[in-house]
Amino acid sequence: MPASLSPEELYAWIRLTLEPGLGPAQARAMLAVISPPQDIFALSAASLAKIVPQELARQLARSPDAAIEATIARTQAWLAEPGHHLLTLADPHYPRALLDTHDPPLLLYVNGRPELLNQPTLGIVGARNATAGGEDNAKAFARYLAGRGWCIASGLASGIDAAAHVGALSAGNQGGSTIAVLGTGIDIVYPASNLDLARRIAAEGALISEFPMGTPSIPHNFPKRNRIVAGMAKGVLVVEAAKRSGSLITARLAAEMGREVFAIPGSIHSPQSRGCHALIRQGAKLVESGQDIDEELGQLQADPGTEPARPEKTGRRNANRSRPRAPGSDDAVFGSQEVGADSESSQAAGANPAASSRNSEYAAVLAALGHDPVHIDLLQARTGLDWATLNSQLLELEFAAAVVRLSDGRFQQR
């Protein structure tokens, strides 16, 4: 379990992360010279000015302001609750994989099982506006890999992230479980719609955050969260991603850290497949099943009763088994291209004959159908419609040339 800290040392570690103008890199540099952290605040401003700017030295030599004191007290009260932990850089249970990165967090707040943080980990990320098929794939891959002993790390976002957490939890108590890395304080769940999932993860896996208590959802904090997902993992799987997806940030960071990057191919007509296809072109390993990843990274824990996760529709295995090209290569997805929130592609919608039906009574069927061929029994499970209604709506969509029935009986959007 995490090391026990004296009240003075705990106070100093928390204060170190709250001081305005003191960044993580500067704090780590100070700790390399002065340790433990309470010794920093015991020094005079003149002594501190030898290693930090004079204004910051005077600030550190003073007593903290009321806002910092209140946050420290709030954190101490949170830590008194069962299952709540604080890991410092000096804690022997701090994730070893993060220590090998160039920017490890000073502190990690943990709600749940801290022992998971040093278990072999795979990151699974993808679009927030995921298709039903993408969520099914994320659940299947996560369930299979968690059953093989992998701990599944993701960011608790809607869509693929949430599906990956659910899939890992469904592997049961003997599986590798799951870690949710938050882009907020440990006491805040974002999005709020994932509150029940977060509670389950805290009970069976672990919620972690580097941000102080009370930190709200701020856009520039999510790339910081992504670097922790990438840093803790031996590899990162991107399930679905638009061309300008935040998931590509995680993939780029993983590649820069020397982690393996995997991507699931999808329909050429789906905007949510374009990021994955771009990753594959740049050297990410195309995967068709969880077994592909397990074999690439090294099998951990055989479970003969578990079938490899496999998407409903697969492409040809990518023969390129090399590591992604370095940042700066032509059209490098792993380079410094700007990526942002997942969004629907209006151009793609305009080119799709089904787009005119998006706001009709058939929207639920089209959303459940996604962009890959789907059997009617799976479509019925996704929509919850009775067979008669579903068949009637599919027939109408066929007449409208929005859906085509394939020779094997599956349905696909045009």
C-alpha positions as CSV (number, residue, x, y, z in Angstrom):
1,M,0.0,0.0,0.0
2,P,1.1,3.6,-0.4
3,A,3.7,4.9,2.0
4,S,2.5,6.6,5.1
5,L,3.5,10.3,5.2
6,S,3.9,12.4,8.3
7,P,1.4,15.3,8.6
8,E,4.2,17.8,7.9
9,E,5.4,16.0,4.7
10,L,1.9,15.5,3.4
11,Y,1.1,19.2,3.9
12,A,4.3,20.2,2.1
13,W,3.8,17.9,-0.9
14,I,0.2,19.2,-1.4
15,R,1.3,22.8,-1.0
16,L,4.1,22.3,-3.5
17,T,1.5,21.6,-6.2
18,L,-0.7,24.5,-5.3
19,E,1.8,27.4,-5.3
20,P,1.1,29.9,-8.1
21,G,3.9,30.2,-10.6
22,L,5.7,27.0,-9.4
23,G,5.4,24.5,-12.3
24,P,6.0,20.7,-12.0
25,A,9.4,20.9,-13.7
26,Q,10.6,23.6,-11.4
27,A,9.3,21.8,-8.3
28,R,11.1,18.6,-9.4
29,A,14.3,20.5,-9.8
30,M,13.9,22.0,-6.3
31,L,13.2,18.5,-4.8
32,A,16.4,17.3,-6.5
33,V,18.3,19.8,-4.4
34,I,16.2,20.1,-1.2
35,S,14.3,17.1,0.2
36,P,12.0,16.2,1.8
37,P,9.6,19.0,0.6
38,Q,8.9,20.4,4.1
39,D,12.6,21.6,4.1
40,I,11.8,23.8,1.1
41,F,9.3,25.8,3.1
42,A,11.6,26.0,6.1
43,L,14.3,27.9,4.2
44,S,14.6,31.7,4.1
45,A,13.8,33.7,1.0
46,A,17.5,34.4,0.6
47,S,18.4,30.7,0.5
48,L,15.5,29.9,-1.8
49,A,16.6,32.7,-4.2
50,K,19.7,30.7,-5.0
51,I,17.6,28.1,-6.8
52,V,14.4,29.9,-7.9
53,P,13.6,33.5,-9.0
54,Q,13.6,36.0,-6.1
55,E,9.8,36.8,-6.3
56,L,9.0,33.0,-6.1
57,A,11.5,32.6,-3.3
58,R,9.7,35.3,-1.2
59,Q,6.4,33.6,-1.9
60,L,7.6,30.2,-0.8
61,A,9.1,31.6,2.4
62,R,5.8,33.1,3.4
63,S,2.8,31.3,4.9
64,P,0.4,30.1,2.2
65,D,-2.7,32.1,1.5
66,A,-6.2,31.2,2.7
67,A,-7.2,29.5,-0.6
68,I,-4.2,27.2,-0.5
69,E,-4.8,26.4,3.2
70,A,-8.5,25.6,2.4
71,T,-7.5,23.2,-0.5
72,I,-5.0,21.5,1.7
73,A,-7.6,21.0,4.5
74,R,-10.0,19.7,1.9
75,T,-7.5,17.2,0.6
76,Q,-6.6,16.0,4.1
77,A,-10.3,15.4,4.8
78,W,-10.6,13.5,1.5
79,L,-7.6,11.3,2.3
80,A,-9.2,10.3,5.6
81,E,-11.9,8.4,3.7
82,P,-11.5,4.7,2.9
83,G,-9.9,3.9,-0.5
84,H,-8.5,7.4,-0.9
85,H,-4.7,7.6,-1.4
86,L,-2.0,10.1,-2.4
87,L,1.1,8.9,-4.2
88,T,4.1,11.2,-4.3
89,L,7.1,10.9,-6.6
90,A,9.0,9.4,-3.7
91,D,6.4,6.7,-3.0
92,P,7.5,3.2,-3.8
93,H,4.0,2.5,-5.2
94,Y,4.2,5.4,-7.7
95,P,3.7,4.1,-11.3
96,R,7.2,3.0,-12.5
97,A,6.2,3.6,-16.1
98,L,5.5,7.2,-15.4
99,L,8.8,7.7,-13.8
100,D,10.4,6.9,-17.1
101,T,8.6,9.8,-18.8
102,H,10.0,13.3,-19.0
103,D,7.2,15.0,-17.1
104,P,5.9,12.7,-14.3
105,P,3.3,14.3,-12.0
106,L,4.4,15.3,-8.6
107,L,1.4,13.8,-7.0
108,L,-1.3,11.3,-8.0
109,Y,-4.6,11.2,-6.2
110,V,-6.0,7.7,-6.3
111,N,-9.6,6.6,-5.5
112,G,-9.6,2.8,-5.5
113,R,-6.9,0.2,-5.9
114,P,-3.4,1.8,-6.1
115,E,-1.8,-1.6,-6.8
116,L,-3.2,-1.4,-10.3
117,L,-1.0,1.5,-11.2
118,N,2.0,-0.9,-11.6
119,Q,0.1,-3.6,-13.4
120,P,0.9,-4.1,-17.2
121,T,-1.4,-1.6,-18.8
122,L,-2.9,-0.9,-22.2
123,G,-4.5,2.4,-23.1
124,I,-7.8,2.3,-25.1
125,V,-9.0,5.7,-26.4
126,G,-11.2,7.0,-29.1
127,A,-14.1,9.3,-30.2
128,R,-16.5,10.8,-27.8
129,N,-19.2,10.7,-30.6
130,A,-18.6,7.1,-31.2
131,T,-20.7,4.8,-33.4
132,A,-22.5,1.9,-31.8
133,G,-20.1,-0.5,-33.6
134,G,-17.1,1.4,-32.2
135,E,-18.4,1.1,-28.7
136,D,-19.0,-2.6,-29.2
137,N,-15.5,-3.0,-30.4
138,A,-14.0,-1.1,-27.5
139,K,-16.0,-3.2,-25.0
140,A,-15.0,-6.5,-26.7
141,F,-11.3,-5.6,-26.9
142,A,-11.2,-4.3,-23.4
143,R,-13.0,-7.4,-22.0
144,Y,-10.7,-9.8,-23.8
145,L,-7.5,-8.0,-22.9
146,A,-8.5,-7.4,-19.2
147,G,-9.3,-11.2,-19.1
148,R,-5.7,-11.8,-20.2
149,G,-4.4,-9.7,-17.3
150,W,-4.0,-6.3,-18.9
151,C,-5.2,-3.3,-16.9
152,I,-7.2,-1.0,-19.3
153,A,-6.5,2.7,-18.9
154,S,-8.6,5.4,-20.5
155,G,-9.9,8.9,-19.8
156,L,-13.6,8.4,-18.6
157,A,-14.9,10.4,-21.5
158,S,-18.1,9.6,-23.3
159,G,-18.0,7.1,-26.2
160,I,-15.0,4.9,-26.6
161,D,-13.4,5.7,-23.2
162,A,-16.5,4.8,-21.3
163,A,-17.1,1.6,-23.4
164,A,-13.5,0.5,-22.7
165,H,-13.9,0.9,-19.0
166,V,-17.2,-1.0,-19.1
167,G,-15.6,-3.8,-21.1
168,A,-12.7,-4.2,-18.7
169,L,-15.0,-4.3,-15.7
170,S,-17.1,-7.0,-17.4
171,A,-14.0,-9.3,-17.3
172,G,-14.7,-9.9,-13.6
173,N,-12.7,-9.8,-10.5
174,Q,-10.0,-12.1,-11.9
175,G,-9.3,-9.7,-14.8
176,G,-6.9,-6.8,-15.1
177,S,-9.6,-4.2,-14.2
178,T,-9.4,-0.6,-15.3
179,I,-7.9,2.8,-14.5
180,A,-9.7,6.0,-15.3
181,V,-7.4,9.0,-15.6
182,L,-9.3,12.2,-14.9
183,G,-8.8,15.6,-16.4
184,T,-10.3,17.2,-13.3
185,G,-9.8,17.0,-9.6
186,I,-10.3,13.6,-8.1
187,D,-13.5,14.8,-6.5
188,I,-15.1,15.8,-9.8
189,V,-16.5,13.5,-12.5
190,Y,-16.6,14.8,-16.0
191,P,-18.9,14.2,-17.8
192,A,-21.4,13.9,-15.1
193,S,-23.3,11.3,-17.1
194,N,-20.5,8.9,-16.2
195,L,-20.9,9.3,-12.4
196,D,-22.3,5.8,-11.9
197,L,-19.4,4.3,-14.0
198,A,-16.9,6.3,-12.0
199,R,-18.3,4.9,-8.8
200,R,-18.0,1.4,-10.1
201,I,-14.4,2.0,-11.3
202,A,-13.5,3.4,-7.8
203,A,-14.9,0.2,-6.3
204,E,-13.3,-2.3,-8.7
205,G,-10.5,-0.4,-10.4
206,A,-9.0,3.0,-9.8
207,L,-9.7,6.7,-10.5
208,I,-6.5,8.8,-10.6
209,S,-5.8,12.5,-11.2
210,E,-2.8,14.7,-10.9
211,F,-4.9,17.8,-10.4
212,P,-5.7,19.4,-7.1
213,M,-9.0,18.9,-5.4
214,G,-11.8,21.0,-6.9
215,T,-10.1,21.5,-10.3
216,P,-12.9,21.8,-12.8
217,S,-13.1,20.7,-16.5
218,I,-10.6,22.9,-18.3
219,P,-9.8,22.1,-22.0
220,H,-6.0,22.5,-21.7
221,N,-6.0,19.9,-18.8
222,F,-7.1,17.0,-21.0
223,P,-3.9,16.8,-23.1
224,K,-2.1,16.5,-19.7
225,R,-4.5,13.7,-18.8
226,N,-3.7,12.0,-22.1
227,R,0.0,12.0,-21.4
228,I,-0.6,10.0,-18.2
229,V,-2.7,7.4,-20.2
230,A,0.1,7.1,-22.7
231,G,2.9,7.1,-20.1
232,M,1.4,4.4,-18.0
233,A,0.7,2.1,-20.9
234,K,2.9,-0.4,-22.8
235,G,0.7,0.4,-25.8
236,V,-2.3,2.5,-26.9
237,L,-5.2,1.3,-29.0
238,V,-7.3,3.9,-30.9
239,V,-10.7,2.4,-31.7
240,E,-12.3,5.3,-33.5
241,A,-11.1,8.8,-34.2
242,A,-12.0,11.6,-36.5
243,K,-9.2,13.3,-38.4
244,R,-9.1,16.1,-35.8
245,S,-9.6,14.0,-32.6
246,G,-8.2,14.4,-29.2
247,S,-7.4,10.7,-29.3
248,L,-4.6,11.5,-31.8
249,I,-2.9,13.5,-29.1
250,T,-2.7,10.3,-26.9
251,A,-1.4,8.3,-29.9
252,R,1.3,11.0,-30.7
253,L,2.4,11.1,-27.1
254,A,2.5,7.3,-26.9
255,A,4.7,7.1,-30.0
256,E,7.0,9.8,-28.6
257,M,7.4,7.8,-25.4
258,G,8.3,4.6,-27.4
259,R,5.0,2.9,-26.7
260,E,3.3,0.8,-29.4
261,V,0.3,2.4,-31.2
262,F,-2.5,0.2,-32.5
263,A,-5.6,1.2,-34.5
264,I,-8.7,-0.6,-35.6
265,P,-9.7,0.0,-39.3
266,G,-13.2,1.0,-40.2
267,S,-15.4,2.0,-43.0
268,I,-13.9,4.4,-45.6
269,H,-17.3,6.2,-45.4
270,S,-17.1,6.9,-41.7
271,P,-15.7,10.2,-40.4
272,Q,-14.8,8.4,-37.2
273,S,-12.5,6.0,-39.0
274,R,-10.3,8.7,-40.7
275,G,-8.1,9.2,-37.7
276,C,-7.4,5.5,-37.3
277,H,-6.7,5.2,-41.0
278,A,-4.2,8.1,-40.8
279,L,-2.5,6.4,-37.9
280,I,-2.2,3.2,-39.8
281,R,-0.7,5.0,-42.8
282,Q,1.9,6.5,-40.5
283,G,2.9,3.1,-39.0
284,A,0.4,2.3,-36.3
285,K,-0.2,-1.5,-36.2
286,L,-3.6,-2.5,-37.7
287,V,-5.4,-4.9,-35.4
288,E,-8.4,-7.1,-36.0
289,S,-8.6,-8.8,-32.6
290,G,-7.4,-8.4,-29.0
291,Q,-5.2,-11.4,-29.6
292,D,-3.2,-9.3,-32.1
293,I,-2.3,-6.8,-29.3
294,D,-1.7,-9.6,-26.7
295,E,0.8,-11.3,-29.1
296,E,2.5,-8.1,-30.0
297,L,3.1,-6.9,-26.4
298,G,3.5,-10.3,-24.8
299,Q,0.9,-12.7,-23.4
300,L,0.4,-12.1,-19.7
301,Q,-2.3,-14.5,-18.4
302,A,-3.8,-17.3,-20.5
303,D,-7.6,-17.7,-20.3
304,P,-8.6,-20.5,-22.6
305,G,-12.2,-19.8,-22.2
306,T,-12.0,-16.3,-23.6
307,E,-12.3,-15.8,-27.3
308,P,-10.2,-13.0,-28.9
309,A,-12.2,-9.8,-29.3
310,R,-12.9,-9.3,-33.0
311,P,-14.7,-6.4,-34.7
312,E,-17.8,-7.4,-36.7
313,K,-16.1,-6.3,-39.9
314,T,-12.3,-6.5,-40.4
315,G,-9.8,-5.5,-43.0
316,R,-6.7,-7.1,-44.2
317,R,-3.9,-7.4,-41.6
318,N,-1.3,-4.6,-42.0
319,A,2.0,-6.0,-43.1
320,N,3.9,-3.0,-41.7
321,R,5.0,-4.0,-38.2
322,S,7.4,-1.1,-37.7
323,R,7.1,1.5,-35.0
324,P,5.3,4.8,-36.1
325,R,7.5,7.3,-37.9
326,A,9.1,10.0,-35.9
327,P,7.3,13.4,-35.5
328,G,8.1,15.6,-38.5
329,S,7.7,13.0,-41.2
330,D,5.4,13.7,-44.1
331,D,1.7,14.1,-43.0
332,A,2.8,12.8,-39.6
333,V,-0.2,12.1,-37.5
334,F,2.3,11.6,-34.6
335,G,3.8,15.0,-35.2
336,S,2.7,18.5,-34.2
337,Q,-0.5,18.7,-36.2
338,E,-3.3,20.4,-34.4
339,V,-6.0,18.1,-33.1
340,G,-9.1,18.9,-31.1
341,A,-12.4,17.7,-30.0
342,D,-14.2,15.0,-32.0
343,S,-16.8,16.5,-34.3
344,E,-19.3,15.3,-36.9
345,S,-18.1,15.9,-40.5
346,S,-20.7,18.0,-42.3
347,Q,-19.0,17.3,-45.6
348,A,-19.3,13.6,-45.1
349,A,-22.9,13.9,-44.0
350,G,-23.7,15.9,-47.2
351,A,-22.2,13.2,-49.4
352,N,-24.2,10.5,-47.7
353,P,-27.7,9.8,-49.1
354,A,-28.7,8.8,-45.6
355,A,-28.0,12.3,-44.2
356,S,-31.4,13.6,-45.2
357,S,-32.9,11.0,-42.9
358,R,-30.8,11.9,-39.8
359,N,-33.6,13.9,-38.2
360,S,-36.4,11.6,-39.2
361,E,-38.1,8.9,-37.2
362,Y,-35.4,6.5,-38.5
363,A,-32.5,8.4,-36.8
364,A,-32.3,5.8,-34.1
365,V,-31.9,3.0,-36.6
366,L,-29.3,4.9,-38.6
367,A,-27.3,5.8,-35.5
368,A,-27.3,2.1,-34.4
369,L,-26.3,1.0,-37.8
370,G,-23.2,3.1,-38.0
371,H,-21.0,2.7,-41.0
372,D,-20.2,-1.0,-41.0
373,P,-22.4,-3.9,-42.1
374,V,-24.6,-5.1,-39.2
375,H,-26.8,-8.2,-38.8
376,I,-30.4,-7.5,-38.0
377,D,-30.2,-9.3,-34.6
378,L,-27.4,-7.0,-33.5
379,L,-29.3,-4.0,-34.8
380,Q,-32.4,-5.1,-32.9
381,A,-30.3,-5.4,-29.7
382,R,-28.8,-1.9,-30.2
383,T,-32.2,-0.2,-30.9
384,G,-34.5,-2.1,-28.6
385,L,-37.2,-2.0,-31.4
386,D,-39.5,-4.9,-31.9
387,W,-38.8,-7.0,-35.0
388,A,-41.9,-5.8,-36.9
389,T,-41.0,-2.1,-36.4
390,L,-37.3,-2.6,-37.2
391,N,-38.1,-4.6,-40.4
392,S,-40.6,-1.9,-41.5
393,Q,-38.1,0.9,-40.9
394,L,-35.3,-0.9,-42.7
395,L,-37.5,-1.5,-45.7
396,E,-38.4,2.2,-45.8
397,L,-34.7,3.1,-45.6
398,E,-34.0,0.7,-48.4
399,F,-36.6,2.4,-50.6
400,A,-35.1,5.8,-49.7
401,A,-31.7,4.4,-50.8
402,A,-30.3,5.2,-47.4
403,V,-29.6,1.6,-46.5
404,V,-28.6,-1.4,-48.6
405,R,-29.1,-5.1,-47.8
406,L,-26.0,-7.1,-48.5
407,S,-25.9,-10.5,-50.0
408,D,-25.2,-12.1,-46.6
409,G,-28.2,-10.5,-45.1
410,R,-26.5,-7.7,-43.2
411,F,-27.5,-4.0,-43.6
412,Q,-25.2,-1.1,-44.3
413,Q,-25.6,2.7,-44.8
414,R,-25.0,3.9,-48.3
